């Protein structure tokens, strides 16, 4: 059976993220480049979706601005 392929825009719509975020998945090892176009299989998008949520772009969430200053003794 041929895997279902998604372009970056289709992958973004499928995952409910921006196109830029979907493209950033390529830096995490997802997708295959065909010429100038990145393609993703449904299986790898589902695998990414099943991972525990991190922060934006797959990074741990950043502390709120001012949090460190509030916690640092004067």
PQR file with spaces between the fields and no chain letter, atoms N, CA, C, O and H, PARSE charges and radii, in Angstrom:
ATOM       1  N    UNK     1       0.841   -1.182    0.000 -0.4000 1.5000
ATOM       2  CA   UNK     1       0.000    0.000    0.000 -0.0000 2.0000
ATOM       3  C    UNK     1       0.888    1.248    0.000  0.5500 1.7000
ATOM       4  O    UNK     1       1.866    1.313    0.745 -0.5500 1.4000
ATOM       5  N    UNK     2       0.558    2.213   -0.811 -0.4000 1.5000
ATOM       6  CA   UNK     2       1.308    3.457   -0.912 -0.0000 2.0000
ATOM       7  C    UNK     2       0.943    4.380    0.245  0.5500 1.7000
ATOM       8  O    UNK     2      -0.238    4.604    0.511 -0.5500 1.4000
ATOM       9  H    UNK     2      -0.236    2.160   -1.416  0.4000 1.0000
ATOM      10  N    UNK     3       1.962    4.922    0.942 -0.4000 1.5000
ATOM      11  CA   UNK     3       1.636    5.817    2.061 -0.0000 2.0000
ATOM      12  C    UNK     3       1.013    7.123    1.565  0.5500 1.7000
ATOM      13  O    UNK     3       1.346    7.620    0.489 -0.5500 1.4000
ATOM      14  H    UNK     3       2.921    4.740    0.726  0.4000 1.0000
ATOM      15  N    UNK     4       0.109    7.660    2.369 -0.4000 1.5000
ATOM      16  CA   UNK     4      -0.518    8.941    2.041 -0.0000 2.0000
ATOM      17  C    UNK     4       0.495   10.053    2.306  0.5500 1.7000
ATOM      18  O    UNK     4       1.054   10.141    3.400 -0.5500 1.4000
ATOM      19  H    UNK     4      -0.161    7.256    3.243  0.4000 1.0000
ATOM      20  N    UNK     5       0.728   10.895    1.311 -0.4000 1.5000
ATOM      21  CA   UNK     5       1.721   11.965    1.437 -0.0000 2.0000
ATOM      22  C    UNK     5       1.048   13.321    1.586  0.5500 1.7000
ATOM      23  O    UNK     5       0.004   13.578    0.985 -0.5500 1.4000
ATOM      24  H    UNK     5       0.274   10.824    0.423  0.4000 1.0000
ATOM      25  N    UNK     6       1.657   14.188    2.395 -0.4000 1.5000
ATOM      26  CA   UNK     6       1.165   15.541    2.636 -0.0000 2.0000
ATOM      27  C    UNK     6       2.267   16.537    2.298  0.5500 1.7000
ATOM      28  O    UNK     6       3.435   16.301    2.608 -0.5500 1.4000
ATOM      29  H    UNK     6       2.504   13.979    2.883  0.4000 1.0000
ATOM      30  N    UNK     7       1.907   17.641    1.669 -0.4000 1.5000
ATOM      31  CA   UNK     7       2.843   18.748    1.507 -0.0000 2.0000
ATOM      32  C    UNK     7       2.953   19.467    2.859  0.5500 1.7000
ATOM      33  O    UNK     7       2.237   19.125    3.801 -0.5500 1.4000
ATOM      34  H    UNK     7       0.958   17.833    1.417  0.4000 1.0000
ATOM      35  N    UNK     8       3.832   20.443    2.957 -0.4000 1.5000
ATOM      36  CA   UNK     8       3.979   21.192    4.203 -0.0000 2.0000
ATOM      37  C    UNK     8       2.669   21.880    4.576  0.5500 1.7000
ATOM      38  O    UNK     8       2.275   21.855    5.742 -0.5500 1.4000
ATOM      39  H    UNK     8       4.414   20.721    2.192  0.4000 1.0000
ATOM      40  N    UNK     9       1.992   22.488    3.616 -0.4000 1.5000
ATOM      41  CA   UNK     9       0.717   23.159    3.888 -0.0000 2.0000
ATOM      42  C    UNK     9      -0.356   22.168    4.326  0.5500 1.7000
ATOM      43  O    UNK     9      -1.121   22.449    5.248 -0.5500 1.4000
ATOM      44  H    UNK     9       2.312   22.508    2.669  0.4000 1.0000
ATOM      45  N    UNK    10      -0.414   21.019    3.675 -0.4000 1.5000
ATOM      46  CA   UNK    10      -1.386   19.996    4.052 -0.0000 2.0000
ATOM      47  C    UNK    10      -1.077   19.428    5.434  0.5500 1.7000
ATOM      48  O    UNK    10      -1.985   19.169    6.224 -0.5500 1.4000
ATOM      49  H    UNK    10       0.208   20.791    2.926  0.4000 1.0000
ATOM      50  N    UNK    11       0.211   19.235    5.719 -0.4000 1.5000
ATOM      51  CA   UNK    11       0.616   18.732    7.037 -0.0000 2.0000
ATOM      52  C    UNK    11       0.230   19.727    8.123  0.5500 1.7000
ATOM      53  O    UNK    11      -0.235   19.332    9.192 -0.5500 1.4000
ATOM      54  H    UNK    11       0.948   19.446    5.078  0.4000 1.0000
ATOM      55  N    UNK    12       0.420   21.015    7.855 -0.4000 1.5000
ATOM      56  CA   UNK    12       0.057   22.049    8.824 -0.0000 2.0000
ATOM      57  C    UNK    12      -1.442   22.009    9.113  0.5500 1.7000
ATOM      58  O    UNK    12      -1.859   22.084   10.269 -0.5500 1.4000
ATOM      59  H    UNK    12       0.798   21.336    6.986  0.4000 1.0000
ATOM      60  N    UNK    13      -2.241   21.891    8.068 -0.4000 1.5000
ATOM      61  CA   UNK    13      -3.698   21.825    8.247 -0.0000 2.0000
ATOM      62  C    UNK    13      -4.084   20.563    9.008  0.5500 1.7000
ATOM      63  O    UNK    13      -4.958   20.613    9.873 -0.5500 1.4000
ATOM      64  H    UNK    13      -1.902   21.830    7.129  0.4000 1.0000
ATOM      65  N    UNK    14      -3.460   19.449    8.706 -0.4000 1.5000
ATOM      66  CA   UNK    14      -3.759   18.181    9.368 -0.0000 2.0000
ATOM      67  C    UNK    14      -3.418   18.237   10.859  0.5500 1.7000
ATOM      68  O    UNK    14      -4.154   17.709   11.692 -0.5500 1.4000
ATOM      69  H    UNK    14      -2.751   19.408    8.003  0.4000 1.0000
ATOM      70  N    UNK    15      -2.285   18.887   11.187 -0.4000 1.5000
ATOM      71  CA   UNK    15      -1.841   18.965   12.583 -0.0000 2.0000
ATOM      72  C    UNK    15      -2.440   20.143   13.339  0.5500 1.7000
ATOM      73  O    UNK    15      -2.404   20.173   14.569 -0.5500 1.4000
ATOM      74  H    UNK    15      -1.687   19.315   10.510  0.4000 1.0000
ATOM      75  N    UNK    16      -2.991   21.114   12.614 -0.4000 1.5000
ATOM      76  CA   UNK    16      -3.541   22.296   13.257 -0.0000 2.0000
ATOM      77  C    UNK    16      -2.470   23.263   13.728  0.5500 1.7000
ATOM      78  O    UNK    16      -2.618   23.914   14.762 -0.5500 1.4000
ATOM      79  H    UNK    16      -3.020   21.089   11.614  0.4000 1.0000
ATOM      80  N    UNK    17      -1.381   23.352   12.955 -0.4000 1.5000
ATOM      81  CA   UNK    17      -0.280   24.261   13.282 -0.0000 2.0000
ATOM      82  C    UNK    17      -0.014   25.153   12.076  0.5500 1.7000
ATOM      83  O    UNK    17      -0.618   24.963   11.021 -0.5500 1.4000
ATOM      84  H    UNK    17      -1.261   22.822   12.115  0.4000 1.0000
ATOM      85  N    UNK    18       0.881   26.120   12.221 -0.4000 1.5000
ATOM      86  CA   UNK    18       1.231   26.987   11.096 -0.0000 2.0000
ATOM      87  C    UNK    18       2.097   26.224   10.101  0.5500 1.7000
ATOM      88  O    UNK    18       2.680   25.190   10.428 -0.5500 1.4000
ATOM      89  H    UNK    18       1.372   26.275   13.078  0.4000 1.0000
ATOM      90  N    UNK    19       2.169   26.739    8.906 -0.4000 1.5000
ATOM      91  CA   UNK    19       3.019   26.125    7.876 -0.0000 2.0000
ATOM      92  C    UNK    19       4.483   26.168    8.305  0.5500 1.7000
ATOM      93  O    UNK    19       5.237   25.227    8.054 -0.5500 1.4000
ATOM      94  H    UNK    19       1.696   27.579    8.640  0.4000 1.0000
ATOM      95  N    UNK    20       4.882   27.265    8.953 -0.4000 1.5000
ATOM      96  CA   UNK    20       6.259   27.395    9.418 -0.0000 2.0000
ATOM      97  C    UNK    20       6.572   26.334   10.478  0.5500 1.7000
ATOM      98  O    UNK    20       7.662   25.762   10.496 -0.5500 1.4000
ATOM      99  H    UNK    20       4.270   28.029    9.157  0.4000 1.0000
ATOM     100  N    UNK    21       5.605   26.083   11.355 -0.4000 1.5000
ATOM     101  CA   UNK    21       5.820   25.060   12.382 -0.0000 2.0000
ATOM     102  C    UNK    21       5.927   23.680   11.741  0.5500 1.7000
ATOM     103  O    UNK    21       6.778   22.877   12.124 -0.5500 1.4000
ATOM     104  H    UNK    21       4.719   26.548   11.340  0.4000 1.0000
ATOM     105  N    UNK    22       5.071   23.409   10.774 -0.4000 1.5000
ATOM     106  CA   UNK    22       5.138   22.122   10.073 -0.0000 2.0000
ATOM     107  C    UNK    22       6.487   21.972    9.385  0.5500 1.7000
ATOM     108  O    UNK    22       7.069   20.888    9.392 -0.5500 1.4000
ATOM     109  H    UNK    22       4.379   24.061   10.462  0.4000 1.0000
ATOM     110  N    UNK    23       6.986   23.046    8.794 -0.4000 1.5000
ATOM     111  CA   UNK    23       8.297   22.984    8.133 -0.0000 2.0000
ATOM     112  C    UNK    23       9.406   22.733    9.151  0.5500 1.7000
ATOM     113  O    UNK    23      10.400   22.083    8.828 -0.5500 1.4000
ATOM     114  H    UNK    23       6.513   23.927    8.789  0.4000 1.0000
ATOM     115  N    UNK    24       9.251   23.237   10.375 -0.4000 1.5000
ATOM     116  CA   UNK    24      10.280   23.030   11.398 -0.0000 2.0000
ATOM     117  C    UNK    24      10.396   21.555   11.795  0.5500 1.7000
ATOM     118  O    UNK    24      11.400   21.152   12.382 -0.5500 1.4000
ATOM     119  H    UNK    24       8.444   23.765   10.637  0.4000 1.0000
ATOM     120  N    UNK    25       9.389   20.757   11.482 -0.4000 1.5000
ATOM     121  CA   UNK    25       9.468   19.323   11.769 -0.0000 2.0000
ATOM     122  C    UNK    25      10.589   18.657   10.985  0.5500 1.7000
ATOM     123  O    UNK    25      11.111   17.624   11.403 -0.5500 1.4000
ATOM     124  H    UNK    25       8.573   21.084   11.005  0.4000 1.0000
ATOM     125  N    UNK    26      10.963   19.244    9.849 -0.4000 1.5000
ATOM     126  CA   UNK    26      12.043   18.671    9.052 -0.0000 2.0000
ATOM     127  C    UNK    26      13.353   18.689    9.835  0.5500 1.7000
ATOM     128  O    UNK    26      14.206   17.825    9.634 -0.5500 1.4000
ATOM     129  H    UNK    26      10.539   20.084    9.509  0.4000 1.0000
ATOM     130  N    UNK    27      13.519   19.672   10.729 -0.4000 1.5000
ATOM     131  CA   UNK    27      14.731   19.752   11.550 -0.0000 2.0000
ATOM     132  C    UNK    27      14.725   18.703   12.656  0.5500 1.7000
ATOM     133  O    UNK    27      15.762   18.426   13.258 -0.5500 1.4000
ATOM     134  H    UNK    27      12.825   20.374   10.893  0.4000 1.0000
ATOM     135  N    UNK    28      13.553   18.119   12.924 -0.4000 1.5000
ATOM     136  CA   UNK    28      13.433   17.068   13.928 -0.0000 2.0000
ATOM     137  C    UNK    28      13.487   15.680   13.289  0.5500 1.7000
ATOM     138  O    UNK    28      13.287   14.672   13.967 -0.5500 1.4000
ATOM     139  H    UNK    28      12.710   18.344   12.434  0.4000 1.0000
ATOM     140  N    UNK    29      13.755   15.634   11.991 -0.4000 1.5000
ATOM     141  CA   UNK    29      13.909   14.356   11.302 -0.0000 2.0000
ATOM     142  C    UNK    29      12.677   13.838   10.602  0.5500 1.7000
ATOM     143  O    UNK    29      12.676   12.708   10.115 -0.5500 1.4000
ATOM     144  H    UNK    29      13.917   16.453   11.441  0.4000 1.0000
ATOM     145  N    UNK    30      11.622   14.640   10.539 -0.4000 1.5000
ATOM     146  CA   UNK    30      10.398   14.226    9.856 -0.0000 2.0000
ATOM     147  C    UNK    30      10.420   14.735    8.423  0.5500 1.7000
ATOM     148  O    UNK    30      11.052   15.747    8.121 -0.5500 1.4000
ATOM     149  H    UNK    30      11.623   15.559   10.934  0.4000 1.0000
ATOM     150  N    UNK    31       9.728   14.029    7.552 -0.4000 1.5000
ATOM     151  CA   UNK    31       9.583   14.473    6.168 -0.0000 2.0000
ATOM     152  C    UNK    31      10.723   14.018    5.277  0.5500 1.7000
ATOM     153  O    UNK    31      11.794   13.626    5.742 -0.5500 1.4000
ATOM     154  H    UNK    31       9.214   13.207    7.797  0.4000 1.0000
ATOM     155  N    UNK    32      10.454   14.084    3.974 -0.4000 1.5000
ATOM     156  CA   UNK    32      11.432   13.746    2.945 -0.0000 2.0000
ATOM     157  C    UNK    32      11.375   14.829    1.891  0.5500 1.7000
ATOM     158  O    UNK    32      10.291   15.258    1.495 -0.5500 1.4000
ATOM     159  H    UNK    32       9.585   14.402    3.597  0.4000 1.0000
ATOM     160  N    UNK    33      12.516   15.267    1.440 -0.4000 1.5000
ATOM     161  CA   UNK    33      12.566   16.320    0.433 -0.0000 2.0000
ATOM     162  C    UNK    33      12.600   15.716   -0.964  0.5500 1.7000
ATOM     163  O    UNK    33      13.427   14.858   -1.272 -0.5500 1.4000
ATOM     164  H    UNK    33      13.397   14.918    1.762  0.4000 1.0000
ATOM     165  N    UNK    34      11.683   16.187   -1.797 -0.4000 1.5000
ATOM     166  CA   UNK    34      11.623   15.806   -3.206 -0.0000 2.0000
ATOM     167  C    UNK    34      11.852   17.075   -4.014  0.5500 1.7000
ATOM     168  O    UNK    34      10.929   17.866   -4.210 -0.5500 1.4000
ATOM     169  H    UNK    34      11.012   16.884   -1.547  0.4000 1.0000
ATOM     170  N    UNK    35      13.080   17.270   -4.484 -0.4000 1.5000
ATOM     171  CA   UNK    35      13.416   18.527   -5.161 -0.0000 2.0000
ATOM     172  C    UNK    35      13.353   19.653   -4.154  0.5500 1.7000
ATOM     173  O    UNK    35      14.115   19.656   -3.187 -0.5500 1.4000
ATOM     174  H    UNK    35      13.829   16.628   -4.325  0.4000 1.0000
ATOM     175  N    UNK    36      12.467   20.607   -4.355 -0.4000 1.5000
ATOM     176  CA   UNK    36      12.330   21.732   -3.424 -0.0000 2.0000
ATOM     177  C    UNK    36      11.111   21.602   -2.523  0.5500 1.7000
ATOM     178  O    UNK    36      10.778   22.530   -1.786 -0.5500 1.4000
ATOM     179  H    UNK    36      11.848   20.604   -5.140  0.4000 1.0000
ATOM     180  N    UNK    37      10.438   20.441   -2.580 -0.4000 1.5000
ATOM     181  CA   UNK    37       9.194   20.242   -1.831 -0.0000 2.0000
ATOM     182  C    UNK    37       9.410   19.207   -0.729  0.5500 1.7000
ATOM     183  O    UNK    37       9.958   18.132   -0.974 -0.5500 1.4000
ATOM     184  H    UNK    37      10.709   19.687   -3.179  0.4000 1.0000
ATOM     185  N    UNK    38       8.973   19.541    0.485 -0.4000 1.5000
ATOM     186  CA   UNK    38       9.004   18.589    1.597 -0.0000 2.0000
ATOM     187  C    UNK    38       7.676   17.846    1.635  0.5500 1.7000
ATOM     188  O    UNK    38       6.614   18.454    1.497 -0.5500 1.4000
ATOM     189  H    UNK    38       8.528   20.414    0.684  0.4000 1.0000
ATOM     190  N    UNK    39       7.735   16.537    1.822 -0.4000 1.5000
ATOM     191  CA   UNK    39       6.543   15.700    1.913 -0.0000 2.0000
ATOM     192  C    UNK    39       6.607   14.908    3.214  0.5500 1.7000
ATOM     193  O    UNK    39       7.680   14.488    3.648 -0.5500 1.4000
ATOM     194  H    UNK    39       8.597   16.043    1.934  0.4000 1.0000
ATOM     195  N    UNK    40       5.443   14.712    3.829 -0.4000 1.5000
ATOM     196  CA   UNK    40       5.321   13.991    5.084 -0.0000 2.0000
ATOM     197  C    UNK    40       4.315   12.864    4.904  0.5500 1.7000
ATOM     198  O    UNK    40       3.314   13.023    4.206 -0.5500 1.4000
ATOM     199  H    UNK    40       4.572   15.054    3.476  0.4000 1.0000
ATOM     200  N    UNK    41       4.583   11.725    5.534 -0.4000 1.5000
ATOM     201  CA   UNK    41       3.590   10.645    5.514 -0.0000 2.0000
ATOM     202  C    UNK    41       2.627   10.854    6.685  0.5500 1.7000
ATOM     203  O    UNK    41       2.974   11.487    7.682 -0.5500 1.4000
ATOM     204  H    UNK    41       5.396   11.595    6.101  0.4000 1.0000
ATOM     205  N    UNK    42       1.431   10.321    6.553 -0.4000 1.5000
ATOM     206  CA   UNK    42       0.449   10.399    7.637 -0.0000 2.0000
ATOM     207  C    UNK    42       1.016    9.713    8.884  0.5500 1.7000
ATOM     208  O    UNK    42       0.806   10.186   10.000 -0.5500 1.4000
ATOM     209  H    UNK    42       1.148    9.807    5.743  0.4000 1.0000
ATOM     210  N    UNK    43       1.728    8.610    8.698 -0.4000 1.5000
ATOM     211  CA   UNK    43       2.287    7.875    9.830 -0.0000 2.0000
ATOM     212  C    UNK    43       3.247    8.730   10.653  0.5500 1.7000
ATOM     213  O    UNK    43       3.182    8.725   11.882 -0.5500 1.4000
ATOM     214  H    UNK    43       1.899    8.226    7.790  0.4000 1.0000
ATOM     215  N    UNK    44       4.146    9.469    9.978 -0.4000 1.5000
ATOM     216  CA   UNK    44       5.092   10.286   10.746 -0.0000 2.0000
ATOM     217  C    UNK    44       4.407   11.495   11.380  0.5500 1.7000
ATOM     218  O    UNK    44       4.824   11.942   12.448 -0.5500 1.4000
ATOM     219  H    UNK    44       4.199    9.473    8.979  0.4000 1.0000
ATOM     220  N    UNK    45       3.365   12.032   10.744 -0.4000 1.5000
ATOM     221  CA   UNK    45       2.626   13.135   11.361 -0.0000 2.0000
ATOM     222  C    UNK    45       1.866   12.643   12.588  0.5500 1.7000
ATOM     223  O    UNK    45       1.804   13.338   13.602 -0.5500 1.4000
ATOM     224  H    UNK    45       3.026   11.669    9.876  0.4000 1.0000
ATOM     225  N    UNK    46       1.292   11.453   12.498 -0.4000 1.5000
ATOM     226  CA   UNK    46       0.602   10.878   13.652 -0.0000 2.0000
ATOM     227  C    UNK    46       1.588   10.563   14.775  0.5500 1.7000
ATOM     228  O    UNK    46       1.268   10.729   15.952 -0.5500 1.4000
ATOM     229  H    UNK    46       1.343   10.889   11.674  0.4000 1.0000
ATOM     230  N    UNK    47       2.786   10.107   14.408 -0.4000 1.5000
ATOM     231  CA   UNK    47       3.831    9.824   15.401 -0.0000 2.0000
ATOM     232  C    UNK    47       4.238   11.110   16.124  0.5500 1.7000
ATOM     233  O    UNK    47       4.414   11.111   17.343 -0.5500 1.4000
ATOM     234  H    UNK    47       3.046    9.972   13.452  0.4000 1.0000
ATOM     235  N    UNK    48       4.389   12.210   15.368 -0.4000 1.5000
ATOM     236  CA   UNK    48       4.742   13.493   15.980 -0.0000 2.0000
ATOM     237  C    UNK    48       3.610   13.960   16.901  0.5500 1.7000
ATOM     238  O    UNK    48       3.861   14.433   18.009 -0.5500 1.4000
ATOM     239  H    UNK    48       4.247   12.210   14.378  0.4000 1.0000
ATOM     240  N    UNK    49       2.378   13.824   16.441 -0.4000 1.5000
ATOM     241  CA   UNK    49       1.220   14.265   17.216 -0.0000 2.0000
ATOM     242  C    UNK    49       1.091   13.485   18.527  0.5500 1.7000
ATOM     243  O    UNK    49       0.622   14.033   19.525 -0.5500 1.4000
ATOM     244  H    UNK    49       2.174   13.440   15.541  0.4000 1.0000
ATOM     245  N    UNK    50       1.498   12.226   18.535 -0.4000 1.5000
ATOM     246  CA   UNK    50       1.373   11.380   19.717 -0.0000 2.0000
ATOM     247  C    UNK    50       2.409   11.687   20.792  0.5500 1.7000
ATOM     248  O    UNK    50       2.267   11.234   21.928 -0.5500 1.4000
ATOM     249  H    UNK    50       1.880   11.782   17.724  0.4000 1.0000
ATOM     250  N    UNK    51       3.446   12.446   20.455 -0.4000 1.5000
ATOM     251  CA   UNK    51       4.476   12.783   21.438 -0.0000 2.0000
ATOM     252  C    UNK    51       3.901   13.721   22.492  0.5500 1.7000
ATOM     253  O    UNK    51       2.979   14.486   22.209 -0.5500 1.4000
ATOM     254  H    UNK    51       3.561   12.814   19.532  0.4000 1.0000
ATOM     255  N    UNK    52       4.448   13.663   23.719 -0.4000 1.5000
ATOM     256  CA   UNK    52       4.005   14.609   24.746 -0.0000 2.0000
ATOM     257  C    UNK    52       4.257   16.045   24.294  0.5500 1.7000
ATOM     258  O    UNK    52       5.270   16.337   23.659 -0.5500 1.4000
ATOM     259  H    UNK    52       5.197   13.041   23.950  0.4000 1.0000
ATOM     260  N    UNK    53       3.338   16.924   24.625 -0.4000 1.5000
ATOM     261  CA   UNK    53       3.457   18.328   24.227 -0.0000 2.0000
ATOM     262  C    UNK    53       4.648   18.965   24.902  0.5500 1.7000
ATOM     263  O    UNK    53       4.903   18.744   26.086 -0.5500 1.4000
ATOM     264  H    UNK    53       2.515   16.687   25.141  0.4000 1.0000
ATOM     265  N    UNK    54       5.365   19.748   24.145 -0.4000 1.5000
ATOM     266  CA   UNK    54       6.464   20.536   24.673 -0.0000 2.0000
ATOM     267  C    UNK    54       6.049   21.982   24.469  0.5500 1.7000
ATOM     268  O    UNK    54       4.855   22.282   24.460 -0.5500 1.4000
ATOM     269  H    UNK    54       5.157   19.928   23.183  0.4000 1.0000
ATOM     270  N    UNK    55       6.985   22.862   24.309 -0.4000 1.5000
ATOM     271  CA   UNK    55       6.660   24.257   24.034 -0.0000 2.0000
ATOM     272  C    UNK    55       6.568   24.481   22.541  0.5500 1.7000
ATOM     273  O    UNK    55       6.603   23.523   21.768 -0.5500 1.4000
ATOM     274  H    UNK    55       7.955   22.618   24.316  0.4000 1.0000
ATOM     275  N    UNK    56       6.451   25.738   22.120 -0.4000 1.5000
ATOM     276  CA   UNK    56       6.397   26.048   20.697 -0.0000 2.0000
ATOM     277  C    UNK    56       7.636   25.516   19.970  0.5500 1.7000
ATOM     278  O    UNK    56       8.753   25.633   20.475 -0.5500 1.4000
ATOM     279  H    UNK    56       6.423   26.515   22.748  0.4000 1.0000
ATOM     280  N    UNK    57       7.441   24.946   18.810 -0.4000 1.5000
ATOM     281  CA   UNK    57       8.557   24.448   18.010 -0.0000 2.0000
ATOM     282  C    UNK    57       9.197   23.203   18.585  0.5500 1.7000
ATOM     283  O    UNK    57      10.306   22.845   18.189 -0.5500 1.4000
ATOM     284  H    UNK    57       6.534   24.852   18.399  0.4000 1.0000
ATOM     285  N    UNK    58       8.518   22.526   19.522 -0.4000 1.5000
ATOM     286  CA   UNK    58       9.070   21.320   20.108 -0.0000 2.0000
ATOM     287  C    UNK    58      10.077   21.586   21.203  0.5500 1.7000
ATOM     288  O    UNK    58      10.759   20.668   21.659 -0.5500 1.4000
ATOM     289  H    UNK    58       7.617   22.817   19.844  0.4000 1.0000
ATOM     290  N    UNK    59      10.177   22.817   21.624 -0.4000 1.5000
ATOM     291  CA   UNK    59      11.113   23.175   22.687 -0.0000 2.0000
ATOM     292  C    UNK    59      10.372   23.236   24.010  0.5500 1.7000
ATOM     293  O    UNK    59       9.159   23.446   24.028 -0.5500 1.4000
ATOM     294  H    UNK    59       9.623   23.563   21.253  0.4000 1.0000
ATOM     295  N    UNK    60      11.084   23.054   25.129 -0.4000 1.5000
ATOM     296  CA   UNK    60      10.432   23.223   26.425 -0.0000 2.0000
ATOM     297  C    UNK    60       9.888   24.640   26.554  0.5500 1.7000
ATOM     298  O    UNK    60      10.480   25.567   26.003 -0.5500 1.4000
ATOM     299  H    UNK    60      12.069   22.884   25.115  0.4000 1.0000
ATOM     300  N    UNK    61       8.784   24.837   27.263 -0.4000 1.5000
ATOM     301  CA   UNK    61       8.216   26.177   27.381 -0.0000 2.0000
ATOM     302  C    UNK    61       9.168   27.131   28.085  0.5500 1.7000
ATOM     303  O    UNK    61       9.880   26.746   29.013 -0.5500 1.4000
ATOM     304  H    UNK    61       8.303   24.083   27.711  0.4000 1.0000
ATOM     305  N    UNK    62       9.171   28.381   27.633 -0.4000 1.5000
ATOM     306  CA   UNK    62      10.003   29.412   28.239 -0.0000 2.0000
ATOM     307  C    UNK    62       9.297   29.963   29.473  0.5500 1.7000
ATOM     308  O    UNK    62       8.069   29.967   29.561 -0.5500 1.4000
ATOM     309  H    UNK    62       8.592   28.693   26.879  0.4000 1.0000
ATOM     310  N    UNK    63      10.103   30.425   30.420 -0.4000 1.5000
ATOM     311  CA   UNK    63       9.537   31.056   31.606 -0.0000 2.0000
ATOM     312  C    UNK    63       8.945   32.403   31.205  0.5500 1.7000
ATOM     313  O    UNK    63       9.424   33.048   30.272 -0.5500 1.4000
ATOM     314  H    UNK    63      11.100   30.421   30.349  0.4000 1.0000
ATOM     315  N    UNK    64       7.923   32.812   31.900 -0.4000 1.5000
ATOM     316  CA   UNK    64       7.282   34.094   31.641 -0.0000 2.0000
ATOM     317  C    UNK    64       8.267   35.217   31.938  0.5500 1.7000
ATOM     318  O    UNK    64       9.033   35.132   32.897 -0.5500 1.4000
ATOM     319  H    UNK    64       7.534   32.289   32.658  0.4000 1.0000
ATOM     320  N    UNK    65       8.254   36.264   31.127 -0.4000 1.5000
ATOM     321  CA   UNK    65       9.144   37.412   31.342 -0.0000 2.0000
ATOM     322  C    UNK    65       8.937   37.959   32.747  0.5500 1.7000
ATOM     323  O    UNK    65       7.801   38.166   33.174 -0.5500 1.4000
ATOM     324  H    UNK    65       7.631   36.334   30.348  0.4000 1.0000
ATOM     325  N    UNK    66      10.008   38.189   33.453 -0.4000 1.5000
ATOM     326  CA   UNK    66       9.934   38.749   34.788 -0.0000 2.0000
ATOM     327  C    UNK    66       9.910   37.698   35.879  0.5500 1.7000
ATOM     328  O    UNK    66      10.071   38.034   37.052 -0.5500 1.4000
ATOM     329  H    UNK    66      10.931   38.021   33.107  0.4000 1.0000
ATOM     330  N    UNK    67       9.714   36.449   35.532 -0.4000 1.5000
ATOM     331  CA   UNK    67       9.639   35.398   36.541 -0.0000 2.0000
ATOM     332  C    UNK    67      10.958   35.274   37.295  0.5500 1.7000
ATOM     333  O    UNK    67      10.965   35.189   38.523 -0.5500 1.4000
ATOM     334  H    UNK    67       9.582   36.177   34.579  0.4000 1.0000
ATOM     335  N    UNK    68      12.067   35.263   36.574 -0.4000 1.5000
ATOM     336  CA   UNK    68      13.366   35.124   37.221 -0.0000 2.0000
ATOM     337  C    UNK    68      13.633   36.288   38.153  0.5500 1.7000
ATOM     338  O    UNK    68      14.133   36.082   39.259 -0.5500 1.4000
ATOM     339  H    UNK    68      12.062   35.332   35.576  0.4000 1.0000
ATOM     340  N    UNK    69      13.313   37.511   37.738 -0.4000 1.5000
ATOM     341  CA   UNK    69      13.535   38.678   38.578 -0.0000 2.0000
ATOM     342  C    UNK    69      12.689   38.592   39.834  0.5500 1.7000
ATOM     343  O    UNK    69      13.131   39.020   40.901 -0.5500 1.4000
ATOM     344  H    UNK    69      12.907   37.678   36.840  0.4000 1.0000
ATOM     345  N    UNK    70      11.492   38.052   39.736 -0.4000 1.5000
ATOM     346  CA   UNK    70      10.620   37.936   40.892 -0.0000 2.0000
ATOM     347  C    UNK    70      11.147   36.884   41.873  0.5500 1.7000
ATOM     348  O    UNK    70      10.931   37.003   43.080 -0.5500 1.4000
ATOM     349  H    UNK    70      11.134   37.705   38.870  0.4000 1.0000
ATOM     350  N    UNK    71      11.826   35.872   41.372 -0.4000 1.5000
ATOM     351  CA   UNK    71      12.311   34.800   42.220 -0.0000 2.0000
ATOM     352  C    UNK    71      13.707   35.075   42.791  0.5500 1.7000
ATOM     353  O    UNK    71      14.112   34.449   43.770 -0.5500 1.4000
ATOM     354  H    UNK    71      12.001   35.775   40.392  0.4000 1.0000
ATOM     355  N    UNK    72      14.426   35.993   42.188 -0.4000 1.5000
ATOM     356  CA   UNK    72      15.789   36.293   42.628 -0.0000 2.0000
ATOM     357  C    UNK    72      15.752   37.197   43.854  0.5500 1.7000
ATOM     358  O    UNK    72      15.126   38.256   43.814 -0.5500 1.4000
ATOM     359  H    UNK    72      14.097   36.501   41.393  0.4000 1.0000
ATOM     360  N    UNK    73      16.414   36.799   44.953 -0.4000 1.5000
ATOM     361  CA   UNK    73      16.434   37.659   46.137 -0.0000 2.0000
ATOM     362  C    UNK    73      17.165   38.964   45.856  0.5500 1.7000
ATOM     363  O    UNK    73      18.127   38.994   45.089 -0.5500 1.4000
ATOM     364  H    UNK    73      16.923   35.939   44.986  0.4000 1.0000
ATOM     365  N    UNK    74      16.708   40.028   46.475 -0.4000 1.5000
ATOM     366  CA   UNK    74      17.310   41.353   46.259 -0.0000 2.0000
ATOM     367  C    UNK    74      18.578   41.517   47.054  0.5500 1.7000
ATOM     368  O    UNK    74      19.214   42.569   46.991 -0.5500 1.4000
ATOM     369  H    UNK    74      15.926   40.003   47.099  0.4000 1.0000
